């Protein structure tokens, strides 16, 4: 199957952390090899930033776009990516936006 767009709705939510890390690597490998556009829904900010080129943060009901946050770290991303300053800053920015929206 070679879809133009792959929609993923919390694909790793039922997995333990070790398997989640493995599946992130596999999904990233598919992306690098195929350049397939992927839309990933996640409540996990680390996962969203790690896998995405853009994190689209939505507000609570009624849903609206809060911000489109770019993240342009080179691929393949590794476990070291999650401790790099750009990753930490992007995740912190997303968390700040999320917390602001929760307290509205």
C-alpha positions as CSV (number, residue, x, y, z in Angstrom):
1,X,0.0,0.0,0.0
2,X,1.3,3.4,-0.9
3,X,-1.1,6.0,0.4
4,X,-0.7,9.7,-0.4
5,X,-1.5,10.6,3.2
6,X,-1.4,8.3,6.3
7,X,-3.7,9.3,9.1
8,X,-2.6,8.0,12.6
9,X,-4.9,8.5,15.6
10,X,-2.8,7.8,18.7
11,X,-1.2,4.8,17.2
12,X,1.1,4.0,20.2
13,X,-1.2,4.8,23.1
14,X,-1.6,1.2,24.1
15,X,2.1,0.3,23.9
16,X,4.7,0.2,26.7
17,X,7.5,2.8,26.5
18,X,10.1,0.4,25.0
19,X,7.7,-0.7,22.2
20,X,6.6,3.0,21.6
21,X,10.3,4.0,21.1
22,X,10.7,1.1,18.6
23,X,7.5,2.0,16.7
24,X,8.6,5.6,16.5
25,X,11.8,4.5,14.9
26,X,9.8,2.3,12.4
27,X,7.4,5.1,11.6
28,X,10.2,7.5,11.0
29,X,12.0,5.0,8.8
30,X,8.8,4.7,6.6
31,X,8.6,8.5,6.4
32,X,12.2,8.8,5.4
33,X,12.0,6.0,2.8
34,X,8.6,7.0,1.3
35,X,8.2,10.8,2.0
36,X,4.5,10.0,2.7
37,X,2.6,12.8,4.3
38,X,1.5,11.7,7.8
39,X,-1.1,13.3,10.1
40,X,-0.5,12.0,13.6
41,X,-3.0,12.7,16.5
42,X,-1.3,12.5,19.9
43,X,-1.8,13.7,23.5
44,X,1.9,13.1,24.1
45,X,3.9,16.3,23.5
46,X,7.3,14.4,23.4
47,X,5.9,12.1,20.7
48,X,4.3,15.0,18.7
49,X,7.5,17.0,18.6
50,X,9.8,14.0,18.0
51,X,7.8,12.7,15.0
52,X,6.6,16.0,13.5
53,X,7.8,18.7,11.3
54,X,4.9,20.8,12.6
55,X,2.9,20.4,15.8
56,X,-0.6,21.8,15.4
57,X,-2.0,22.6,18.9
58,X,-5.7,22.7,19.2
59,X,-7.8,24.4,21.9
60,X,-10.6,22.7,23.9
61,X,-14.1,22.7,22.6
62,X,-14.9,24.4,20.4
63,X,-11.6,23.3,18.8
64,X,-9.6,26.0,17.1
65,X,-6.0,26.2,16.1
66,X,-3.9,27.7,18.9
67,X,-0.6,27.6,17.0
68,X,1.3,25.8,14.3
69,X,4.7,25.1,15.9
70,X,7.5,24.1,13.5
71,X,10.2,21.7,14.4
72,X,12.9,21.1,11.8
73,X,15.5,18.8,13.4
74,X,17.2,16.6,10.9
75,X,16.2,13.0,10.3
76,X,16.6,10.4,11.3
77,X,15.9,11.6,14.9
78,X,17.3,9.5,17.7
79,X,17.0,9.3,21.5
80,X,19.7,12.0,21.6
81,X,17.3,14.3,19.7
82,X,15.1,14.5,22.8
83,X,17.8,16.1,24.9
84,X,18.9,18.7,22.3
85,X,18.2,22.3,23.1
86,X,15.8,22.9,20.2
87,X,13.8,19.8,21.1
88,X,13.5,20.8,24.7
89,X,12.6,24.4,23.8
90,X,10.0,23.3,21.3
91,X,8.4,20.9,23.7
92,X,8.5,23.6,26.5
93,X,6.8,26.1,24.1
94,X,4.1,23.6,23.3
95,X,3.5,22.8,26.9
96,X,3.2,26.5,27.8
97,X,0.6,26.9,25.0
98,X,-1.2,23.8,26.2
99,X,-1.3,24.9,29.8
100,X,-2.5,28.4,28.8
101,X,-5.4,26.9,26.9
102,X,-6.3,24.5,29.8
103,X,-6.6,27.4,32.2
104,X,-8.8,29.6,30.0
